[in-house]
Amino acid sequence: MNVKLEKSRICGRVEIPPSKSQAHRVMIASFLAGENFDFGLTGDDVEATKNCLASLKKLFDGEADFAVLDARESGSTLRFLLPIVCALDVNVEIVGHGRLPKRPISELLEVLRAHGAKIVGDELPLKVLSCGAELCLAKGGLSAGVYEIDGGVSSQYVTGLLFALPLLDGDSHIKIDGELVSKNYVEMTLDVLDDFGVKIEKTVDGFFVKGNQKYVASDVKIEGDWSSAAFPLALGLLAGEVETTNLNENSKQADRIFLDLARKMGGDVQKTDGGYIARKSSLIAIEFDAANCPDIVPITAVLCGFSKGVSKIRGVDRLKKKESDRLTAVRELLANLGVKTEYADDTLTIFGGNVNAKNDAKIDGFADHRIAMSGIVAGLAVGGVEVIGVECTSKSYPTFLEDMTIIGAKAQVLYGE
């Protein structure tokens, strides 16, 4: 499904959907506490986690001997649940789709195997045969101890271990080698664990995790998603006025940084009751390090393209291994807007202020929700742009196009053969 976009005057209010990052964590903690984990949330990623937990529940209810866990394209689902099933003494197979089987997982597999997990396979699907069933990932054996993990690959490895290790009989130590990326996401994990009665102690080089802990029920409200909020806010800065609601100004979500970045660019973003309002602004170039907030790069890069001056975004190499090669996708998106970019030494340079979309420009969404939504925002600001494959927005923000249309977006949906 493609969408043809005309230059639009935007004005209205958008209620931001619940945080995908927090939802994964609260759903898993609720499951481990023996409570309801289906909160009726939409989006492909959170639905993947919900369905995997439902399959695991059948094991504990005695309805099955093994479970097939379909992580779809969700890196969070895969990396969070892999250590957990290794700790729970259950037989499963984990499968995935799209680019997920090629996304980094080897370091997590290595550390789990070193502590007794019987895992066969180096990428999805993952199986183990030693338990006597072909469809099987882990059969107990995971032991407490020192878990040494590279902090520069994915904070999701650490989150998965933080969920799993409290379930083991003995105490464990997570030792982080190097600097931990996306620290805010680990802080979010620690907050959720604390809400569910699991105590983690920070150490000089990582975390101390006491064993034999019990998850207890907790009534946690899932806050609005700052990652999703960035798109309508950016649209307001470029094409009119957008008010967003359901946002926590004190959120630990890493992508809350978008608010600070937009203001540093000269964006008129003001606090309202329960959210923020962004108004069309003359933007200026910025420089920032995206090591702890890679998901915000695509839409921020679009704003940089519309800004006067030369912007530099450091720490972009991690973008190559997301749902798409986001570094390539962002550069191609900006090229379609007539914006020159350069890449060298983990830094993306954007020569902004001269947006001139090519005639009948077509922006490939690369089957990546953040690229497709960034393309839609850019297309509505300049007009005459077609974004290809916008159905992928269902991964995190299923109602995005509908919400933008309500506040003035001129968008014609095109269905292929």
C-alpha positions in Angstrom: 0.0 0.0 0.0 1.4 3.4 -1.1 0.2 6.9 -0.3 0.4 10.0 -2.5 0.8 13.2 -0.5 -0.1 16.8 -1.2 1.4 19.8 0.6 -0.9 20.3 3.6 -1.9 22.8 6.2 -2.0 20.8 9.4 -3.9 21.8 12.5 -5.3 19.6 15.3 -4.9 17.4 18.2 -3.5 13.8 18.3 -3.7 11.4 21.2 -0.4 9.5 21.3 -0.6 5.7 21.6 0.9 3.8 24.5 4.6 3.4 24.7 5.7 0.3 22.8 8.9 0.0 24.9 7.1 0.2 28.2 4.3 -2.1 27.0 6.7 -5.0 26.2 8.2 -4.7 29.7 4.9 -4.4 31.6 3.3 -7.3 29.7 6.3 -9.6 30.4 6.4 -8.7 34.1 2.6 -9.2 34.4 3.0 -12.7 32.8 5.8 -13.6 35.2 3.6 -12.4 38.1 0.9 -14.7 37.0 -1.4 -11.9 36.0 -3.2 -10.7 32.9 -0.8 -9.5 30.2 -3.3 -8.7 27.5 -4.0 -5.0 27.7 -5.7 -4.7 24.4 -2.8 -2.8 22.9 -2.4 -2.6 19.1 0.8 -2.6 17.0 2.6 -5.6 15.4 5.4 -5.6 18.0 3.4 -5.6 21.1 1.0 -8.1 19.6 4.0 -10.4 18.9 5.0 -10.2 22.6 1.4 -10.8 23.7 1.0 -13.9 21.4 4.3 -15.3 22.6 3.3 -15.0 26.2 -0.1 -16.6 25.4 1.8 -19.6 23.9 4.0 -19.8 27.0 1.0 -19.7 29.3 -0.4 -22.8 27.5 2.8 -24.7 28.6 2.3 -23.7 32.3 -1.4 -24.5 32.1 -0.5 -28.0 30.8 -2.1 -27.6 27.5 1.1 -28.2 25.4 4.5 -29.8 25.7 6.3 -27.1 23.6 5.5 -23.7 22.2 6.4 -21.9 19.0 7.0 -18.3 19.7 6.6 -16.0 16.7 8.5 -12.8 17.4 7.5 -11.5 13.9 9.9 -8.6 13.3 10.2 -7.5 16.9 13.8 -7.3 18.3 12.5 -6.6 21.7 10.3 -9.7 21.8 13.2 -11.9 20.7 15.9 -10.5 23.0 13.7 -10.2 26.0 12.1 -13.6 25.9 15.1 -15.6 24.9 16.8 -15.4 28.3 13.4 -15.8 30.1 12.5 -19.1 28.4 16.0 -20.4 29.2 15.4 -19.7 32.8 11.8 -21.1 32.9 12.6 -24.7 32.1 10.3 -24.8 29.0 10.6 -26.2 25.5 10.1 -23.7 22.7 11.1 -22.7 19.2 11.5 -19.0 18.4 10.8 -17.9 14.9 10.9 -14.5 13.2 10.3 -12.7 9.9 11.7 -9.8 7.8 15.2 -8.7 8.8 14.8 -10.1 12.4 16.7 -13.4 11.7 19.7 -11.3 10.6 19.7 -8.8 13.4 22.4 -9.2 16.1 21.8 -12.0 18.7 25.1 -13.9 18.8 26.5 -12.3 22.0 23.3 -13.2 23.9 23.4 -16.7 22.6 27.0 -17.1 23.7 26.5 -15.9 27.2 23.4 -18.1 27.7 25.1 -21.2 26.4 28.0 -20.5 28.7 25.6 -20.8 31.6 23.9 -24.0 30.6 21.3 -23.1 28.0 21.1 -25.8 25.3 20.5 -23.7 22.2 21.0 -24.9 18.6 21.3 -22.4 15.8 23.0 -19.1 15.4 20.0 -17.2 14.0 16.2 -17.7 13.9 14.7 -20.2 14.0 16.4 -21.4 17.1 16.1 -25.0 18.3 17.6 -27.6 20.7 17.2 -31.3 20.3 18.6 -32.6 23.6 15.2 -32.6 25.4 13.8 -35.2 23.0 11.6 -32.9 20.9 12.6 -31.3 17.7 10.7 -28.1 18.3 12.6 -27.0 21.3 14.9 -24.1 22.4 15.8 -24.6 26.1 15.3 -27.2 28.7 16.4 -25.8 32.0 20.0 -25.9 32.9 20.5 -22.1 33.0 22.7 -21.4 36.0 23.4 -18.3 38.1 26.7 -16.7 37.9 28.6 -13.9 36.2 27.0 -12.9 32.9 29.5 -10.8 30.9 27.9 -8.9 27.9 29.1 -6.3 25.5 27.3 -3.1 26.2 27.8 -1.6 22.8 25.6 -3.9 20.8 22.1 -3.8 22.3 20.6 -2.7 25.6 17.9 -5.3 24.9 20.4 -8.1 25.8 20.7 -6.5 29.3 17.0 -6.1 29.7 16.4 -9.8 28.8 18.9 -10.9 31.4 17.4 -8.5 34.0 14.0 -10.2 33.6 15.4 -13.7 33.6 18.1 -13.9 36.3 15.9 -13.1 39.3 14.1 -16.4 38.5 17.3 -18.5 39.0 18.2 -20.3 42.2 21.4 -18.4 42.9 22.6 -14.8 42.7 24.1 -13.4 39.5 26.2 -10.5 38.3 25.7 -8.8 34.9 29.0 -7.4 33.9 28.9 -4.8 31.1 31.9 -4.6 28.9 32.4 -1.1 27.5 29.8 1.6 27.5 26.2 0.6 27.6 24.2 2.0 24.7 20.5 3.1 25.0 20.9 3.4 28.8 17.4 5.0 29.2 15.8 1.8 28.1 17.6 -0.2 30.8 16.5 2.4 33.3 12.9 1.8 32.1 13.4 -1.9 32.7 14.7 -1.3 36.2 11.6 0.8 37.0 9.2 -1.8 35.7 11.0 -4.6 37.7 10.8 -2.5 40.8 7.1 -1.9 40.3 6.7 -5.7 40.2 8.7 -6.3 43.3 12.0 -7.4 41.7 15.0 -5.6 43.2 18.2 -5.0 41.2 21.4 -3.5 42.6 23.6 -1.3 40.4 27.3 -2.0 40.6 30.4 -0.2 39.2 30.4 -2.4 36.1 26.8 -3.5 35.8 24.1 -5.1 38.0 23.8 -7.5 40.9 20.8 -9.7 40.7 19.6 -11.7 43.7 18.1 -15.1 42.8 14.8 -16.7 43.9 12.9 -13.5 43.5 9.1 -13.4 42.9 7.3 -11.1 40.6 4.2 -9.6 42.3 1.2 -8.1 40.6 1.3 -4.4 40.0 -1.1 -1.9 38.4 1.2 0.1 36.1 -0.2 2.7 33.7 1.6 2.6 30.4 2.4 6.1 29.3 2.3 7.6 25.9 5.0 6.8 23.4 7.6 9.5 22.8 8.9 7.6 19.7 5.5 7.9 18.1 4.9 11.5 19.3 8.0 12.7 17.4 6.2 12.3 14.0 3.1 14.5 14.6 5.2 17.0 16.5 7.7 17.2 13.6 4.7 17.6 11.2 3.5 20.6 13.3 7.0 22.2 13.1 7.0 21.9 9.3 3.3 22.3 8.3 1.1 24.1 10.8 0.2 23.3 14.4 -0.2 20.0 16.1 -1.0 19.3 19.8 -0.2 15.9 21.2 -1.7 14.5 24.4 -0.9 11.5 26.7 2.8 12.4 27.1 4.8 12.3 30.4 7.2 15.2 30.6 9.3 13.2 33.1 9.4 10.0 31.1 12.6 7.9 31.0 11.9 6.9 27.4 15.0 7.6 25.4 13.1 9.3 22.6 11.8 12.1 24.8 15.1 13.7 23.7 13.2 14.7 20.5 11.6 17.5 22.5 15.0 18.9 23.4 16.4 18.5 19.9 13.4 20.2 18.3 13.8 23.2 20.7 17.5 23.4 20.0 16.6 23.6 16.3 14.5 26.7 17.1 11.2 24.8 17.1 8.3 26.3 18.8 7.2 23.5 21.1 5.2 24.4 24.2 3.9 22.4 27.2 0.1 22.0 27.4 -2.1 20.1 29.9 -1.2 16.5 29.3 1.1 17.1 26.3 2.8 19.5 23.9 1.9 21.7 21.0 4.3 22.3 18.1 3.9 25.2 15.7 5.5 25.8 12.3 9.0 27.2 12.8 12.1 28.4 11.0 14.6 25.7 12.0 18.4 25.7 12.3 21.0 23.0 12.1 22.1 21.0 15.2 24.7 18.4 16.2 23.9 15.5 18.5 25.0 12.0 19.4 22.3 9.3 18.7 24.0 6.4 20.5 21.3 6.3 23.1 18.4 7.3 20.9 18.8 5.6 17.5 15.1 5.3 16.8 14.7 9.1 16.7 17.2 9.6 13.9 15.0 9.2 10.8 12.5 11.9 11.8 15.1 14.2 13.2 17.1 13.8 10.0 14.0 15.0 8.1 13.9 18.1 10.3 17.6 18.7 9.7 16.9 18.5 5.9 14.5 21.4 6.3 16.8 23.4 8.6 19.2 26.1 7.7 22.8 25.0 7.9 24.8 21.8 8.2 23.7 19.2 10.8 25.8 16.4 12.2 24.3 13.3 13.8 27.0 11.0 15.4 26.6 7.4 16.5 24.7 6.3 13.4 26.3 3.0 12.6 23.8 1.1 14.7 21.1 2.2 12.3 22.4 -0.2 9.7 21.0 -3.2 11.7 17.5 -2.1 12.5 14.3 -3.1 10.8 16.0 -1.8 7.6 19.4 -0.4 7.0 18.1 2.9 8.3 21.3 4.8 7.5 20.9 4.0 3.8 17.1 4.6 4.0 17.4 8.0 5.6 20.0 9.1 3.0 17.8 8.0 0.2 14.8 9.7 1.7 16.6 13.0 2.0 18.0 12.6 -1.6 14.5 12.5 -2.9 13.9 15.8 -1.2 17.0 17.3 -2.9 19.0 17.3 0.4 22.7 16.4 0.2 24.1 14.1 2.9 27.5 12.6 3.6 28.6 9.7 5.9 31.9 9.0 7.4 33.3 7.7 10.8 29.9 6.9 12.4 28.6 10.4 11.5 25.8 11.5 9.2 26.2 15.1 7.8 23.1 16.8 6.4 23.3 19.9 4.3 19.9 21.4 5.1 17.8 24.4 4.1 17.4 23.7 0.4 14.5 21.2 0.2 13.3 20.7 -3.4 11.5 17.4 -3.9 12.1 15.7 -7.2 9.1 15.8 -9.5 6.8 12.9 -8.6 9.4 11.7 -6.0 8.9 8.2 -4.6 10.2 7.5 -1.1 10.7 3.8 -0.3 9.5 2.9 3.2 11.9 0.0 3.2 9.2 -2.0 5.1 10.3 0.1 8.1 7.7 1.9 10.2 10.0 4.8 11.2 11.2 5.4 7.6 7.7 5.3 6.2 6.3 7.7 8.8 9.3 10.0 8.3 8.6 10.0 4.6 4.9 10.8 5.2 5.8 13.8 7.3 8.3 15.1 4.7 5.8 14.5 1.9 3.1 16.5 3.6 5.5 19.4 4.1 6.5 19.6 0.4 3.8 17.8 -1.6 4.1 15.8 -4.7 5.6 12.8 -2.9 4.6 9.2 -2.9 5.6 6.9 0.0 5.9 3.2 -0.9 4.8 0.5 1.5 3.1 2.5 4.3 1.4 -0.6 5.8 4.5 -1.1 7.9 3.4 1.7 10.2 1.2 -0.9 11.9 4.4 -2.1 13.6 4.2 0.7 16.1 1.5 3.2 15.2 -1.4 1.5 13.4 -3.6 4.6 13.2 -0.8 7.1 12.1 -2.1 7.8 8.6 -5.7 8.1 9.9 -4.7 10.4 12.7 -2.7 12.7 10.3 -5.7 12.8 7.9 -8.0 13.9 10.7 -5.8 17.0 11.4 -5.5 18.0 7.7 -3.2 15.7 5.9 -4.0 15.4 2.2 -3.2 11.8 1.5 -4.5 9.5 -1.2 -4.0 5.8 -0.5 -3.0 3.8 -3.5 -3.5 0.0 -3.6 -1.3 -2.0 -5.8 -2.4 -5.1 -7.8 
